[in-house]
Amino acid sequence: MKKKLLALLMGTTLVMGLAACGGASDTSKKDTSKEKTTTTETASAGDAQKIVSQKCSSCHGDNLQGAVGPNLQKVGSKYSKDQILGILKNGKEGGMPAGLISGDDADKVATWLAAKK
């Protein structure tokens, strides 16, 4: 009985962990045609922060302080934008899955993270 309970607990933990690292996608559509932006930099930074909050905070923490994944608060002092973009695209051995963020979103996030020094 204890073995079955332990197996159920471990299986549930694994499934929840995979879902928390971006396994689910947001399919809701938002009408942004009426939104105003003051500058491209502010809008892009805000977009990147929102993307990171939705896709990355479960592993890297709400303030990028690190949790399951490493601390990213000063990641720009270690990696360039292109290197960060490569990690987002290809993943990184040790737990960072590939392709959680792609396209323009990945570019925005890589730019935003590269500025964190």
C-alpha positions as CSV (number, residue, x, y, z in Angstrom):
1,M,0.0,0.0,0.0
2,K,2.8,2.4,0.9
3,K,4.6,1.7,-2.4
4,K,1.4,2.5,-4.4
5,L,0.9,5.7,-2.5
6,L,4.5,6.7,-3.1
7,A,4.3,5.9,-6.8
8,L,1.1,8.0,-7.1
9,L,2.8,10.9,-5.3
10,M,5.9,10.8,-7.4
11,G,3.9,10.5,-10.7
12,T,1.7,13.5,-9.7
13,T,4.8,15.6,-8.8
14,L,6.4,14.8,-12.1
15,V,3.3,15.8,-14.1
16,M,2.8,19.0,-12.1
17,G,6.5,19.9,-12.6
18,L,6.3,19.4,-16.4
19,A,3.2,21.5,-16.6
20,A,4.7,24.3,-14.5
21,C,7.7,24.6,-16.9
22,G,5.5,25.8,-19.8
23,G,3.7,22.6,-20.8
24,A,0.5,24.5,-21.0
25,S,-0.2,27.2,-23.5
26,D,-2.4,30.3,-23.3
27,T,-4.9,30.1,-26.1
28,S,-6.9,33.2,-25.0
29,K,-7.1,36.0,-27.4
30,K,-6.9,39.6,-26.2
31,D,-7.9,42.6,-28.3
32,T,-4.9,44.9,-28.1
33,S,-6.1,47.3,-30.8
34,K,-7.2,49.9,-28.3
35,E,-4.1,49.7,-26.1
36,K,-1.7,52.7,-26.1
37,T,2.0,52.4,-25.7
38,T,4.3,55.4,-25.0
39,T,7.6,54.0,-26.4
40,T,8.7,50.9,-28.1
41,E,11.2,50.2,-25.4
42,T,8.6,50.3,-22.6
43,A,6.1,48.2,-24.5
44,S,8.8,45.6,-25.4
45,A,10.1,45.5,-21.8
46,G,6.6,45.2,-20.5
47,D,5.8,42.4,-23.0
48,A,9.0,40.6,-22.1
49,Q,8.3,40.8,-18.4
50,K,4.8,39.5,-19.0
51,I,6.1,36.6,-21.1
52,V,8.7,35.7,-18.4
53,S,6.0,35.9,-15.7
54,Q,3.8,33.5,-17.7
55,K,6.4,31.1,-19.0
56,C,9.5,31.3,-16.7
57,S,8.5,32.3,-13.2
58,S,7.4,28.8,-12.1
59,C,11.1,27.7,-12.4
60,H,13.0,30.9,-12.1
61,G,10.9,32.6,-9.4
62,D,8.6,35.6,-9.5
63,N,11.6,38.0,-9.3
64,L,13.9,35.8,-11.2
65,Q,15.6,35.0,-7.9
66,G,15.8,31.3,-8.8
67,A,13.8,28.3,-7.6
68,V,14.0,25.0,-9.5
69,G,15.9,26.9,-12.2
70,P,18.8,29.3,-11.6
71,N,18.7,32.9,-10.6
72,L,18.4,35.2,-13.7
73,Q,18.5,38.6,-12.0
74,K,22.0,39.3,-13.5
75,V,22.0,36.9,-16.4
76,G,23.0,39.6,-18.8
77,S,26.4,39.8,-17.2
78,K,27.0,36.2,-18.0
79,Y,25.3,35.7,-21.4
80,S,24.8,37.9,-24.4
81,K,21.4,38.4,-26.1
82,D,22.4,35.8,-28.7
83,Q,23.5,33.3,-26.2
84,I,20.2,33.7,-24.2
85,L,18.3,33.4,-27.4
86,G,20.2,30.1,-28.1
87,I,19.3,28.8,-24.7
88,L,15.6,29.7,-25.2
89,K,15.6,27.9,-28.6
90,N,17.8,24.9,-27.8
91,G,17.3,24.5,-24.0
92,K,20.2,23.7,-21.7
93,E,21.4,20.5,-20.2
94,G,20.3,20.2,-16.6
95,G,16.6,21.1,-16.9
96,M,16.0,24.0,-19.2
97,P,13.6,22.6,-21.9
98,A,13.9,23.8,-25.5
99,G,11.3,26.0,-27.2
100,L,9.3,27.3,-24.3
101,I,9.4,30.7,-25.9
102,S,9.9,31.2,-29.7
103,G,9.8,33.8,-32.4
104,D,9.4,37.5,-31.5
105,D,8.6,36.6,-27.9
106,A,11.9,34.8,-27.6
107,D,13.7,37.9,-29.1
108,K,11.9,40.2,-26.6
109,V,12.8,38.0,-23.7
110,A,16.4,37.6,-24.7
111,T,16.8,41.4,-25.1
112,W,15.2,42.0,-21.7
113,L,17.2,39.4,-19.9
114,A,20.5,40.5,-21.6
115,A,20.0,43.9,-20.1
116,K,19.9,42.5,-16.5
117,K,23.4,43.0,-15.3
